[in-house]
């Protein structure tokens, strides 16, 4: 099973997780007209390096924790893969959505 980026990332996209991924399985794009990141489940090696990097806890360890988002991540791979890299937001940048504040 691969890690999954859930709906907390929608409209946020810190992208701080990308630089620690050893296999480059995270891809940026837009979903529902908002910025988003996905994890390609075919490329993810379940190393967990990304998990502590997300300041809003938008990454979960298993598909079972976010089954709907696991499907969305997988379905968006063809349209997100190959998109240009994005500049990460500072991890201490406040979330755009108040419900994502920790």
DOVEX-784373 format. One record per residue (C-alpha): residue in three letters; x, y, z. Coordinates in steps of 0.1 Angstrom, whole numbers, plus 5000, padded with zeros to 4 digits. Example, Ala and Ser with C-alpha at 12.3 -4.5 7.8 and 13.67 -1.06 7.14 Angstrom:
REM residues 2
<r 'ALA', <5123, 4955, 5078>>
<r 'SER', <5137, 4989, 5071>>
REM end
This chain:
REM residues 102
<r 'UNK', <5000, 5000, 5000>>
<r 'UNK', <5012, 5035, 4993>>
<r 'UNK', <5009, 5067, 5013>>
<r 'UNK', <4980, 5090, 5003>>
<r 'UNK', <4976, 5127, 5002>>
<r 'UNK', <4941, 5136, 5015>>
<r 'UNK', <4918, 5165, 5011>>
<r 'UNK', <4936, 5187, 5036>>
<r 'UNK', <4961, 5194, 5008>>
<r 'UNK', <4934, 5208, 4985>>
<r 'UNK', <4940, 5245, 4982>>
<r 'UNK', <4971, 5244, 5003>>
<r 'UNK', <4999, 5225, 4986>>
<r 'UNK', <5029, 5231, 5008>>
<r 'UNK', <5050, 5207, 4987>>
<r 'UNK', <5075, 5204, 5015>>
<r 'UNK', <5072, 5166, 5011>>
<r 'UNK', <5086, 5165, 4976>>
<r 'UNK', <5123, 5172, 4984>>
<r 'UNK', <5125, 5143, 5009>>
<r 'UNK', <5109, 5117, 4986>>
<r 'UNK', <5137, 5093, 4973>>
<r 'UNK', <5117, 5081, 4943>>
<r 'UNK', <5100, 5113, 4931>>
<r 'UNK', <5065, 5099, 4934>>
<r 'UNK', <5047, 5132, 4943>>
<r 'UNK', <5033, 5154, 4916>>
<r 'UNK', <5016, 5188, 4917>>
<r 'UNK', <4985, 5199, 4898>>
<r 'UNK', <4950, 5212, 4902>>
<r 'UNK', <4920, 5193, 4913>>
<r 'UNK', <4885, 5209, 4915>>
<r 'UNK', <4901, 5242, 4905>>
<r 'UNK', <4925, 5242, 4935>>
<r 'UNK', <4962, 5234, 4939>>
<r 'UNK', <4969, 5199, 4951>>
<r 'UNK', <4996, 5172, 4953>>
<r 'UNK', <4992, 5135, 4947>>
<r 'UNK', <5013, 5104, 4954>>
<r 'UNK', <5017, 5079, 4926>>
<r 'UNK', <5008, 5046, 4943>>
<r 'UNK', <5028, 5027, 4917>>
<r 'UNK', <5060, 5046, 4925>>
<r 'UNK', <5056, 5051, 4963>>
<r 'UNK', <5080, 5027, 4982>>
<r 'UNK', <5063, 5033, 5016>>
<r 'UNK', <5094, 5048, 5031>>
<r 'UNK', <5075, 5073, 5052>>
<r 'UNK', <5100, 5102, 5046>>
<r 'UNK', <5071, 5125, 5035>>
<r 'UNK', <5049, 5120, 5065>>
<r 'UNK', <5065, 5143, 5090>>
<r 'UNK', <5072, 5169, 5064>>
<r 'UNK', <5036, 5180, 5058>>
<r 'UNK', <5028, 5208, 5083>>
<r 'UNK', <4990, 5202, 5080>>
<r 'UNK', <4991, 5164, 5082>>
<r 'UNK', <4976, 5159, 5047>>
<r 'UNK', <4995, 5126, 5042>>
<r 'UNK', <4983, 5094, 5056>>
<r 'UNK', <5001, 5061, 5059>>
<r 'UNK', <4977, 5037, 5042>>
<r 'UNK', <4950, 5038, 5016>>
<r 'UNK', <4926, 5024, 5043>>
<r 'UNK', <4929, 5057, 5062>>
<r 'UNK', <4916, 5077, 5032>>
<r 'UNK', <4900, 5053, 5006>>
<r 'UNK', <4883, 5081, 4986>>
<r 'UNK', <4915, 5101, 4984>>
<r 'UNK', <4935, 5069, 4975>>
<r 'UNK', <4913, 5066, 4944>>
<r 'UNK', <4916, 5103, 4936>>
<r 'UNK', <4954, 5102, 4939>>
<r 'UNK', <4956, 5071, 4916>>
<r 'UNK', <4931, 5086, 4890>>
<r 'UNK', <4950, 5119, 4889>>
<r 'UNK', <4984, 5104, 4881>>
<r 'UNK', <4981, 5106, 4843>>
<r 'UNK', <4972, 5143, 4844>>
<r 'UNK', <4996, 5153, 4872>>
<r 'UNK', <5027, 5133, 4863>>
<r 'UNK', <5051, 5154, 4843>>
<r 'UNK', <5038, 5187, 4856>>
<r 'UNK', <5066, 5212, 4864>>
<r 'UNK', <5078, 5212, 4900>>
<r 'UNK', <5064, 5238, 4923>>
<r 'UNK', <5082, 5260, 4948>>
<r 'UNK', <5075, 5247, 4983>>
<r 'UNK', <5057, 5270, 5007>>
<r 'UNK', <5075, 5276, 5040>>
<r 'UNK', <5063, 5250, 5065>>
<r 'UNK', <5056, 5278, 5090>>
<r 'UNK', <5033, 5296, 5065>>
<r 'UNK', <4997, 5296, 5080>>
<r 'UNK', <4972, 5273, 5063>>
<r 'UNK', <4949, 5289, 5037>>
<r 'UNK', <4920, 5270, 5053>>
<r 'UNK', <4914, 5276, 5090>>
<r 'UNK', <4903, 5240, 5095>>
<r 'UNK', <4939, 5229, 5086>>
<r 'UNK', <4955, 5247, 5115>>
<r 'UNK', <4970, 5224, 5141>>
REM end
